[in-house]
């Protein structure tokens, strides 16, 4: 777990023991803010009237995405491509909604300096608030953010919600070289992963185009195998239709000559990987991929 430290809150110890704000089960959190009637008024920002519930625009966009992802009808080629276009548009709608709404960044209190009272008790002289990133299965850092206080508490009941504009979350992730953002982790019906190529659209408001629906990306994959006699066709498709970061971003299907043994197939896949890795468009717009060879 990688943690970025923020300045200390400066909580001073009491000479007679641990501050009430640090005693579990109290009426306030570790910073002294009451749990009852929790709003974001103390921030003195545009979020002062925010009650901590999920923005409706984000909830609707994620629900529409899930519906489109579940529709795998492919009676004809036209139905398939129309469905793929709808799915791409729903992904773009979620990014647009996230970028225009408030998100909650979780912060966790950690003990800072410690000291001793005159009677020998150990107390915390200060606390630090930490923004937490977690590790993805591939080793990359993931920034968890949330649409509501409720979903954040499901993930970590002690996290303090810090309201941040969605566009600013995208900027911060890019600046910190955090490739992935997971929205509403631990809430399967709502969770949505923002991949590295979507960080710029999230921050700027430009329309997001998933790599698997991008004509320029497909052209690059096709161009790279054009001079390879063992490959007759290549195609790309979404591997993670709901964008929950459970699968790679793109599935690449490669139709290859029949009769290749294991060594020849491995050599061919290695050459293709090198060709694709040399493409600036693929490197920029494809977050991750898996390759599926299909015998001709």
C-alpha positions in Angstrom: 0.0 0.0 0.0 1.5 3.3 -1.0 0.6 6.3 1.1 1.1 10.0 0.4 1.6 12.0 3.6 -0.3 15.2 4.2 0.6 17.9 6.8 -0.2 17.0 10.4 -3.6 18.1 11.8 -1.7 19.4 14.9 -3.9 17.7 17.5 -2.2 18.3 20.8 -2.3 15.7 23.6 -4.0 16.3 26.9 -1.8 16.1 29.9 -4.2 13.7 31.6 -4.5 11.1 28.8 -5.7 10.5 25.2 -7.8 13.2 23.6 -11.6 12.5 23.4 -11.4 12.8 19.6 -9.1 9.8 19.5 -11.3 7.5 21.6 -13.3 5.0 19.4 -17.1 5.1 19.5 -17.4 8.8 20.4 -19.8 11.3 18.9 -17.0 12.8 16.7 -14.4 11.6 14.3 -10.7 11.8 14.9 -10.6 15.4 13.9 -13.4 16.4 16.3 -16.2 16.7 13.7 -19.5 15.2 14.8 -20.9 12.2 13.0 -24.5 13.3 13.5 -25.9 15.3 10.7 -22.6 15.1 8.8 -22.4 17.5 5.9 -19.4 19.2 4.3 -20.2 22.6 5.8 -16.8 22.8 7.6 -15.0 22.9 4.3 -16.4 26.4 3.4 -16.5 25.4 -0.3 -19.0 24.8 -3.0 -19.8 21.5 -1.3 -21.3 23.2 1.8 -24.8 21.9 1.0 -23.6 18.4 0.1 -25.2 15.7 2.3 -22.8 13.0 1.2 -25.1 11.1 -1.0 -24.1 9.8 -4.5 -24.6 12.2 -7.4 -27.6 11.1 -9.4 -25.9 11.7 -12.7 -23.1 9.2 -11.8 -25.6 6.6 -10.5 -27.7 6.8 -13.7 -24.6 6.7 -16.0 -23.2 3.6 -14.3 -26.6 1.9 -14.4 -26.9 2.6 -18.1 -23.4 1.2 -18.6 -24.2 -2.0 -16.8 -27.3 -2.5 -19.0 -25.3 -1.9 -22.2 -22.6 -4.3 -21.0 -25.1 -7.0 -20.3 -26.5 -6.8 -23.9 -24.4 -9.2 -26.0 -26.9 -9.6 -28.8 -25.1 -10.3 -32.1 -27.7 -11.7 -34.4 -26.1 -9.9 -37.3 -22.9 -8.0 -37.7 -24.8 -4.7 -37.7 -26.3 -5.5 -34.3 -22.9 -6.3 -32.9 -21.3 -3.1 -34.1 -24.3 -1.0 -33.0 -24.1 -2.6 -29.5 -20.4 -2.0 -29.3 -21.0 1.7 -30.2 -23.6 2.0 -27.5 -21.3 0.4 -24.9 -18.5 2.8 -25.9 -20.9 5.8 -25.5 -22.0 4.5 -22.1 -18.4 4.3 -20.9 -17.9 7.9 -22.2 -21.0 9.0 -20.3 -19.7 7.7 -17.0 -16.4 9.5 -17.4 -18.3 12.7 -18.3 -20.5 12.4 -15.2 -17.6 11.7 -12.9 -15.7 14.7 -14.3 -18.6 17.1 -13.7 -19.6 15.9 -10.2 -18.3 15.8 -6.7 -16.3 12.7 -5.6 -15.1 11.8 -2.1 -11.4 11.0 -1.5 -10.8 8.9 1.6 -8.3 10.0 4.1 -7.1 8.0 7.1 -5.7 9.3 10.3 -2.3 7.9 11.3 -0.3 8.5 14.5 2.4 11.1 14.2 4.8 12.1 17.0 4.2 10.5 20.3 5.2 11.6 23.8 4.7 10.9 27.5 2.6 12.7 30.0 4.1 13.6 33.4 2.5 10.4 34.9 4.2 8.2 32.3 1.4 7.6 29.8 2.2 7.4 26.1 0.0 9.8 24.0 -0.1 11.0 20.4 1.2 14.5 20.1 0.0 14.8 16.5 -1.8 13.0 13.8 -1.3 12.9 10.0 -3.9 12.4 7.4 -3.0 10.1 4.5 -4.5 9.7 1.1 -4.4 5.9 0.4 -3.5 4.1 -2.8 -3.8 0.4 -3.1 -2.1 -2.1 -5.4 -3.8 -3.6 -8.5 -3.2 -7.2 -9.4 -0.6 -6.1 -12.0 1.3 -4.0 -9.4 0.1 -0.6 -10.4 -1.3 1.9 -8.0 -5.0 2.5 -7.7 -6.6 5.5 -6.1 -9.9 4.6 -4.4 -12.6 7.4 -4.5 -16.3 7.3 -3.7 -19.6 8.8 -4.8 -21.1 8.7 -1.3 -20.3 8.5 2.4 -22.2 5.2 2.5 -20.0 3.5 -0.1 -16.9 4.8 1.5 -17.9 3.4 4.9 -18.4 0.0 3.3 -14.8 0.1 2.1 -13.3 1.5 5.4 -15.5 2.7 8.3 -12.8 5.0 9.7 -12.1 6.9 6.5 -12.8 10.6 6.5 -14.6 11.8 3.2 -12.9 14.8 1.6 -15.1 16.2 -1.2 -13.2 17.0 -4.4 -14.4 17.9 -7.9 -14.1 14.9 -10.2 -12.0 16.7 -12.7 -9.5 17.5 -10.0 -9.3 13.8 -9.0 -8.2 13.1 -12.6 -5.6 15.8 -12.5 -4.2 14.6 -9.2 -4.0 11.0 -10.3 -2.1 12.0 -13.5 0.3 14.2 -11.6 1.0 11.5 -9.1 1.5 8.9 -11.9 -1.4 6.8 -10.5 -2.7 4.9 -13.6 -6.0 3.7 -12.2 -8.9 5.1 -10.2 -11.5 2.8 -8.6 -14.9 4.5 -7.9 -16.9 2.9 -5.1 -14.7 -0.1 -4.4 -16.4 -2.8 -2.3 -19.8 -1.9 -3.8 -20.1 -4.3 -6.8 -23.3 -2.7 -8.2 -21.7 0.7 -8.4 -17.9 0.2 -8.8 -16.3 1.6 -11.9 -12.6 1.7 -12.8 -11.1 4.7 -14.6 -8.1 3.6 -16.6 -5.0 5.7 -17.5 -6.2 6.7 -21.0 -9.4 8.1 -19.4 -7.6 10.4 -16.9 -7.2 13.2 -19.4 -10.9 13.2 -20.5 -11.9 13.0 -16.8 -9.8 16.1 -16.1 -10.5 18.2 -19.2 -14.1 17.2 -20.0 -13.2 16.0 -23.6 -15.2 13.1 -24.8 -13.6 9.7 -23.9 -13.3 7.0 -26.5 -12.4 3.5 -25.3 -9.4 2.0 -27.1 -11.5 -0.9 -28.3 -13.9 1.4 -30.1 -11.2 3.7 -31.5 -10.7 3.5 -35.2 -7.1 4.8 -34.9 -6.2 2.1 -32.4 -7.7 -0.6 -34.7 -5.7 0.8 -37.6 -2.5 0.6 -35.7 -3.0 -3.0 -34.7 -3.9 -3.9 -38.3 -0.9 -2.0 -39.7 1.5 -3.7 -37.3 0.6 -7.2 -38.6 0.4 -6.2 -42.2 3.8 -7.6 -43.1 3.5 -10.7 -41.0 2.8 -13.7 -43.3 1.6 -15.9 -40.4 -1.2 -13.6 -39.5 -4.3 -13.3 -41.7 -6.5 -11.0 -39.6 -6.6 -9.0 -36.3 -9.5 -7.7 -34.3 -10.0 -5.8 -31.0 -12.8 -6.0 -28.5 -13.6 -4.9 -24.9 -12.3 -7.4 -22.3 -13.6 -5.4 -19.3 -17.1 -4.5 -20.5 -18.2 -3.0 -17.1 -14.8 -1.4 -16.4 -14.4 -3.0 -13.0 -10.7 -3.6 -13.5 -11.3 -7.3 -13.2 -9.9 -7.9 -16.8 -7.5 -6.2 -19.1 -8.8 -3.2 -21.1 -8.6 -4.7 -24.6 -8.8 -8.2 -26.1 -6.8 -8.6 -29.3 -7.8 -11.6 -31.5 -5.1 -12.7 -34.0 -6.0 -15.2 -36.7 -2.8 -17.2 -37.4 -1.7 -19.9 -39.8 -2.6 -23.4 -38.6 0.1 -25.9 -37.8 2.4 -23.7 -35.7 4.1 -25.5 -32.8 4.4 -24.0 -29.4 7.8 -22.5 -30.0 6.8 -21.0 -33.3 3.6 -19.5 -31.8 5.6 -18.0 -28.9 8.1 -16.4 -31.3 5.2 -15.0 -33.4 3.5 -13.5 -30.3 6.8 -12.0 -29.2 7.2 -10.3 -32.6 3.7 -8.9 -32.5 4.1 -7.6 -29.0 7.2 -5.7 -30.0 5.4 -4.2 -33.0 2.5 -3.1 -30.9 4.7 -1.7 -28.2 6.5 0.5 -30.7 3.2 2.2 -31.7 2.7 5.5 -29.9 -1.0 5.4 -30.5 -1.3 1.9 -28.9 1.0 2.8 -26.0 -1.0 6.0 -25.3 -4.6 4.8 -25.7 -4.5 1.1 -24.7 -4.2 0.6 -20.9 -3.7 -3.1 -20.9 -4.5 -6.0 -23.2 -4.6 -9.8 -23.6 -3.9 -11.6 -26.9 -6.0 -14.5 -28.1 -4.5 -16.4 -31.1 -7.1 -18.1 -33.3 -6.0 -20.8 -35.7 -7.1 -20.2 -39.3 
